[in-house]
Amino acid sequence: MATPENLTFAEQLISLSLGAAGTYLALRTFYEKKHQETLDRFAQSQTKAYAAERDFEHLRRNQEQMKESIKLLDDEVSETRADLKEVKGMLTAMFARIGDTVSGIFAHKEKRE
């Protein structure tokens, strides 16, 4: 086995160069791997950010649709309330015409039973 004392200057230079090249390749591989991991983490965070933004937009649109639905439902309830008032007025007028009241009608029904 050759020791550093037995090697010529050229052999020592070649040995040092090969060691440096090996170290360079090892460091380059290590940092390329780290760089790729960093890029992967960045891509993953961008994907998550996009998904969160998309989900938020879905929720916002759903809320707008619910607001519109509630407004339509409120309008329908108001129309129904107006219709019931009209029917109540018509019934009151009918009972007044025959000379009776709603409470009187129920009283007659209770007497029959």
C-alpha positions in Angstrom: 0.0 0.0 0.0 1.3 3.4 -0.9 1.7 6.0 1.7 1.8 9.7 1.0 5.6 9.7 1.5 6.1 7.1 -1.3 3.9 8.9 -3.9 5.3 11.2 -6.4 4.0 14.8 -6.7 1.9 13.9 -9.7 0.4 10.9 -8.0 -0.4 13.1 -4.9 -1.9 15.7 -7.2 -4.1 13.1 -8.9 -5.1 11.6 -5.6 -6.0 15.1 -4.2 -7.9 15.9 -7.4 -9.9 12.7 -7.3 -10.8 13.3 -3.6 -11.9 16.9 -4.4 -14.0 15.6 -7.3 -15.6 13.0 -5.2 -16.4 15.6 -2.5 -17.7 18.0 -5.1 -20.0 15.3 -6.5 -21.3 14.3 -3.1 -22.0 18.0 -2.1 -23.6 18.7 -5.5 -25.9 15.7 -5.1 -26.7 16.7 -1.5 -27.6 20.3 -2.5 -29.5 19.2 -5.6 -31.6 16.9 -3.4 -32.2 19.7 -0.9 -33.1 22.1 -3.7 -35.6 19.6 -5.1 -37.1 19.1 -1.7 -37.5 22.9 -1.3 -39.1 23.1 -4.8 -41.5 20.2 -3.9 -42.5 21.9 -0.6 -43.1 25.2 -2.4 -45.2 23.5 -5.1 -47.2 21.7 -2.4 -47.8 24.9 -0.5 -49.0 26.6 -3.7 -51.4 23.7 -4.4 -52.8 24.0 -0.8 -53.1 27.8 -1.2 -55.0 27.3 -4.5 -57.3 24.7 -2.9 -58.0 26.9 0.1 -58.8 29.9 -2.2 -61.1 27.7 -4.3 -62.9 26.4 -1.3 -63.3 29.9 0.0 -64.8 31.0 -3.3 -67.2 28.1 -3.2 -68.3 29.1 0.3 -68.7 32.7 -0.7 -70.9 31.7 -3.7 -73.0 29.3 -1.5 -73.5 32.1 1.0 -74.7 34.5 -1.8 -77.1 31.8 -3.1 -78.4 31.2 0.4 -79.0 35.0 0.8 -81.0 35.0 -2.5 -83.0 32.0 -1.4 -83.8 33.5 1.9 -84.9 36.7 0.2 -87.2 34.8 -2.1 -88.6 32.8 0.8 -89.2 36.0 2.7 -91.0 37.5 -0.3 -93.2 34.3 -0.6 -94.0 34.4 3.2 -95.0 38.1 2.8 -97.2 37.2 -0.2 -98.8 34.4 1.8 -99.3 36.7 4.8 -101.1 39.2 2.5 -103.2 36.4 1.0 -104.2 35.2 4.5 -105.2 38.7 5.5 -107.3 38.9 2.4 -109.0 35.6 3.1 -109.6 36.6 6.7 -111.2 39.9 5.5 -113.4 38.0 3.1 -114.5 35.5 5.9 -115.1 38.4 8.3 -117.2 40.1 5.6 -119.1 36.8 4.9 -119.8 36.3 8.6 -120.9 39.9 9.0 -123.3 39.5 6.1 -124.9 36.4 7.7 -124.9 38.1 11.1 -122.4 35.9 12.8 -118.8 35.9 13.9 -116.0 33.4 13.7 -116.2 32.8 17.5 -119.9 32.3 17.1 -119.4 29.7 14.4 -117.1 27.7 16.7 -119.6 28.1 19.6 -122.4 26.6 17.4 -120.1 23.7 16.5 -119.4 23.0 20.1 -123.1 23.0 20.9 -123.9 20.5 18.2 -121.3 18.1 19.5 
